[in-house]
Amino acid sequence: MKHALTKTRTVLRRHPVLTITATVLLPAVVATGAAEYTVRGVIHSRVLKAAPGLGDDVAVGVAGGWALWDLAHENIPRLDISSDDAQVGRLSQVRVRARLDDVRLGGTTTVGSTRAEVTVSTRSLAAAIRAAVPSVAVAAVTTDPAQGTVLADVGPGGLGRLTLRPVLADGKVTLAVDGLTLFGRSVPTDRLGIAAGALGPQAGAPKEYPLGLAATSAEVRSDGLHVALTGGPSALSDT
């Protein structure tokens, strides 16, 4: 190790231009790194302002290069966004993986298109049912991928079985009440204080998904509900 350091010093003494170059470049590299960090922070902040429901623990990545370079050209080809604690209407602790393409910077930051995959776990579904019908005890929530349904054990001791089915309409996904059984027999849903139809959106929730997103598919899998969304041109809030 000492031999390597001695050799490096000897080279620098013999070539003073290298010493000067290293002295000039080192602060430049440090400054560039700091600027890169700042730019990524600005981009992260704009994404959070445009979609506050993503939560606090959000990762925003600039694919394929330096954000500083992209900022100089006022165009980011692609942004990758991920969150494991997003809020979508009544649904909390939702996993979101999104891709924003052709992000153009300026007076208003615009996005050419967006694609997102949302995963709602059975735990999140159980919390959503409790929020929609506080008077109903929810013991457990499972899924039946073959039937495309969500099954909730409800009522005292979990003796009732509430069946929900995801419905896709007008770019939104809701959970429709498909039936209620007690001891294996079908009973009216109003026995548990649940009207027929769907578990509607939470009061005060935004009527539109952020970034102009619209749901294109909703699939029940063993781990929960998976929703795919796409969006066209939209804008990121700068305020």
C-alpha positions in Angstrom: 0.0 0.0 0.0 2.9 2.4 0.9 4.6 1.5 -2.3 1.5 2.4 -4.3 1.2 5.8 -2.5 4.9 6.6 -3.0 4.5 5.7 -6.7 1.5 8.0 -7.0 3.3 10.9 -5.4 6.3 10.4 -7.7 4.0 10.5 -10.8 2.4 13.7 -9.6 5.7 15.4 -9.0 6.9 14.4 -12.4 3.7 15.6 -14.0 2.6 18.8 -12.3 -0.2 19.2 -14.8 -1.9 16.1 -13.3 -1.7 17.7 -9.9 -3.3 20.9 -11.1 -6.0 19.0 -13.0 -6.8 16.8 -9.9 -7.0 19.9 -7.8 -9.5 21.6 -10.2 -11.6 18.5 -10.9 -12.2 17.4 -7.3 -14.2 20.4 -6.2 -16.1 20.3 -9.6 -17.1 16.7 -9.0 -18.2 17.4 -5.4 -20.2 20.4 -6.6 -21.8 18.4 -9.4 -22.8 15.7 -6.9 -24.4 18.3 -4.6 -26.3 19.8 -7.6 -27.5 16.4 -8.7 -28.8 15.7 -5.1 -30.6 19.0 -5.1 -32.2 18.5 -8.5 -33.4 15.0 -7.5 -34.9 16.6 -4.3 -36.8 19.1 -6.4 -38.2 16.4 -8.6 -39.2 14.3 -5.6 -41.0 17.3 -4.1 -43.0 18.0 -7.2 -44.1 14.4 -7.4 -45.3 14.5 -3.8 -47.2 17.7 -4.4 -48.9 16.2 -7.5 -49.8 13.0 -5.7 -49.9 13.5 -1.9 -51.6 10.2 -1.4 -48.3 8.4 -2.2 -47.3 8.9 1.5 -44.1 10.1 3.0 -41.8 7.1 2.2 -41.7 7.5 -1.6 -38.8 6.6 -3.8 -38.4 8.6 -7.1 -35.7 7.4 -9.5 -34.4 9.0 -12.7 -33.9 6.2 -15.2 -31.0 6.2 -17.6 -28.8 9.0 -16.5 -28.2 12.1 -14.4 -31.1 14.3 -13.3 -28.8 17.3 -13.6 -28.2 16.6 -17.3 -31.9 16.1 -17.9 -32.7 19.4 -16.0 -30.3 21.3 -18.3 -32.3 20.0 -21.3 -35.6 20.5 -19.4 -36.7 16.9 -20.2 -36.5 13.7 -18.2 -37.2 10.7 -20.4 -38.5 8.6 -17.5 -39.2 8.7 -13.8 -39.8 5.6 -11.7 -41.9 6.0 -8.5 -42.5 3.5 -5.8 -44.4 3.6 -2.5 -45.5 0.9 -0.1 -47.7 3.2 2.0 -50.0 5.0 -0.4 -53.6 6.0 0.3 -56.2 5.5 -2.5 -59.6 6.5 -1.2 -60.5 4.2 1.6 -57.5 2.0 0.8 -54.4 2.5 3.0 -51.0 1.0 2.9 -51.3 0.4 -0.8 -48.2 -0.6 -2.8 -47.7 1.6 -5.9 -45.2 1.2 -8.7 -45.5 3.9 -11.4 -43.6 5.0 -14.4 -43.8 8.6 -15.8 -42.5 9.1 -19.4 -41.4 12.3 -21.1 -41.4 14.6 -18.1 -40.8 18.1 -19.4 -39.7 20.9 -17.1 -40.4 24.6 -17.2 -43.0 27.0 -15.9 -45.3 23.9 -15.6 -43.9 20.4 -15.3 -45.8 18.1 -17.7 -45.9 14.3 -18.1 -46.4 12.7 -21.5 -47.8 9.4 -20.1 -48.1 7.4 -16.9 -48.4 3.7 -16.1 -49.0 2.4 -12.6 -49.5 -1.0 -10.9 -51.3 -0.9 -7.5 -51.4 -3.8 -5.1 -54.0 -3.8 -2.3 -53.2 -6.5 0.3 -55.9 -8.4 2.1 -55.0 -6.5 5.3 -55.7 -3.2 3.5 -59.0 -4.6 2.1 -60.0 -5.5 5.7 -59.2 -2.0 6.9 -61.2 -0.5 4.0 -64.3 -2.6 4.9 -64.0 -1.6 8.5 -63.8 2.1 7.5 -66.8 1.7 5.2 -69.0 -0.1 7.7 -67.6 0.7 11.2 -70.5 -1.2 12.9 -69.5 -4.5 11.3 -66.7 -6.6 12.9 -64.3 -8.0 10.3 -62.5 -11.1 11.5 -60.4 -11.9 8.4 -60.3 -11.2 4.7 -59.2 -13.7 2.1 -59.5 -13.9 -1.7 -60.8 -16.4 -4.2 -58.9 -15.8 -7.4 -60.8 -18.4 -9.3 -64.1 -16.6 -8.7 -62.5 -13.1 -8.7 -63.9 -12.3 -5.3 -62.8 -10.9 -1.9 -64.2 -12.8 1.1 -64.6 -11.2 4.5 -65.6 -13.1 7.7 -67.8 -10.6 9.4 -70.2 -10.3 12.4 -69.9 -11.8 15.9 -67.2 -14.5 15.8 -66.8 -14.1 12.1 -69.9 -16.3 11.5 -71.0 -14.3 8.4 -69.3 -14.4 5.1 -69.4 -11.2 3.0 -68.5 -11.6 -0.7 -67.2 -8.6 -2.6 -66.3 -8.3 -6.3 -64.2 -5.6 -7.8 -66.0 -3.5 -10.4 -64.3 -1.4 -13.1 -66.3 1.5 -14.4 -65.4 4.9 -15.8 -61.7 4.4 -14.9 -62.5 3.7 -11.3 -62.4 0.5 -9.2 -65.0 -0.1 -6.5 -65.9 -3.2 -4.4 -69.4 -4.4 -5.1 -71.3 -6.4 -2.5 -71.9 -9.8 -4.1 -73.7 -11.5 -1.3 -73.8 -12.3 2.5 -74.2 -15.7 4.1 -74.8 -16.7 7.7 -74.2 -20.3 8.6 -74.0 -21.0 4.9 -77.4 -19.5 4.2 -77.9 -16.3 2.1 -79.2 -13.4 4.1 -80.0 -9.7 3.1 -76.9 -7.5 3.5 -78.9 -5.0 5.5 -78.7 -7.5 8.4 -75.1 -6.1 8.9 -76.1 -2.6 8.0 -74.7 -2.9 4.5 -76.9 -1.7 1.7 -76.8 -3.5 -1.7 -74.4 -2.1 -4.2 -70.8 -1.0 -3.7 -68.7 0.2 -0.9 -68.6 3.8 -2.2 -65.6 6.2 -2.1 -64.6 7.7 1.2 -66.2 11.1 2.0 -63.9 13.9 0.9 -61.8 11.6 -1.3 -60.7 13.1 -4.6 -63.0 12.2 -7.5 -60.2 11.7 -9.9 -57.0 9.7 -9.5 -53.8 11.7 -9.6 -51.7 12.4 -12.8 -54.8 11.8 -15.0 -54.7 8.0 -14.2 -57.6 5.7 -15.1 -57.9 2.1 -14.0 -57.7 -0.4 -17.0 -57.9 -3.7 -15.1 -58.7 -5.1 -11.7 -57.6 -8.6 -10.8 -58.1 -10.6 -7.6 -55.0 -12.7 -6.7 -54.0 -14.7 -3.7 -52.3 -11.8 -2.0 -55.0 -9.2 -2.7 -56.3 -6.9 -5.4 -54.1 -5.8 -8.3 -55.1 -2.8 -10.3 -53.4 -1.5 -13.5 -53.8 2.2 -14.4 -52.7 4.3 -17.3 -52.7 8.1 -17.9 -52.1 10.4 -20.8 -50.6 14.0 -20.8 -50.9 15.6 -17.4 -49.2 18.3 -15.2 -47.3 18.1 -11.9 -48.1 20.8 -9.4 -45.3 23.3 -8.9 -46.9 24.9 -5.8 
